[in-house]
Amino acid sequence: MFLYSKYNWLHKRRITYLFFFFAQNSPLIFVILYAISYVFDALDGFVARLIKQHSRFGAGLDMILDRSSTTCLLSILAIRFPQASPIFFILISLDISSHYLHMLANVNSSHKITTPETHTYLLHLYYSCPLFLTTLCIAHELAALDIYAYSFFSEPFFYAVRSSLQFPIEWWHYFLGLSFIVSLPFALLKTIISLVQLIKAAQILAS
């Protein structure tokens, strides 16, 4: 079982989420550790499939931890942008409910086993094409991290970074702005897929 695998250190590092303690006061550390966490997430699944130690337990644990990390990140954005908090809370609710219902609707098989006829072509493409799924997931988290990083521009942290690296503050604005513009369409598409997933899962359960 993957729980006892010698490769399980890849999975354990995601359970504590200690890097969220840096979210309010050390944004650079938080972003770096969050990015590392995502890299290990990809390695975790790859290694599990490579050594044939993937299981329903592993899939369920992976799903829970993914939802937890996204929920925490969006909650931080809600704290830093109180006026926009309803948007982030809606995104949290959609993410959790759509994945929960989808897992429930596919309780007898892997949640990644879909068909265009039953789940729509878009949802089938999402779960059957690892590159497509990974791209949308990375873009979704990147857009959120861009918003998070941008919230610190009016605070001393980024001025200290600017002084130490000798970059004008406009450079950081440009980098984050470009990153956000590129990732936003993919992040929105992932949100649409979550909505489709919620609707189709509800229809399957109702039938």
C-alpha positions, 0 to 999 in steps of 0.5 A: 500500500502506498501509505507504507511505501518507501516513497511516502516522504513525497506524500507526507510533506503535504500533510502538515502545510506548515508553510501557511504560517508564513503567509501573512508575514513572509510572502516570499518564503510562502510562495517558494514553499507552496511552489515546491509543494506543487512540484512534489505533488506531481512527483508523488503521483508520477512515482506512485504510478511508476512503481504501481503503488497507486490505490483508491486510498492514495487517490482519495488522500491526494484529492483531500490534500489538493482541496485543502491547499487550494482552500487555504490559499483562497482563504488567505486571498479572502483575508487580504482582499476583504471586499472580494472575499465573496468571490473567493468563498464561492470558488472554495465552495465550488471546488470542494462540492464539485470534487466531492460529488464527482468522487461520490458519483464514481465511488465504484471506480477511479474518479478519472475514468470518464466518458464524453457521453456521460461526463461531456467532452470537456470533462473527459479531456480534463481527466484523460489528458494529464498535460491538459489537467496539469496545465489548468491546475498549475495556471489556477494556482499561479493566478491565485499566487499572483494575486497573493503576491500583488497584495504585498506591493503596498507593504515594506516587504517588496520594497526590501526585495527591490532594494536588495535585488536592485530591480525597479518596482515596475519590474515586479508589477510587469512580471506579476501582471504578465503571469496573471494575464497568461494564467487567468484564461486557463484558471477560468477554464478550470473553474468552468470545468468544476461547474460542469463537473458539479452539474454532471455529478449531480445528474448521475447521482440523481439518476 
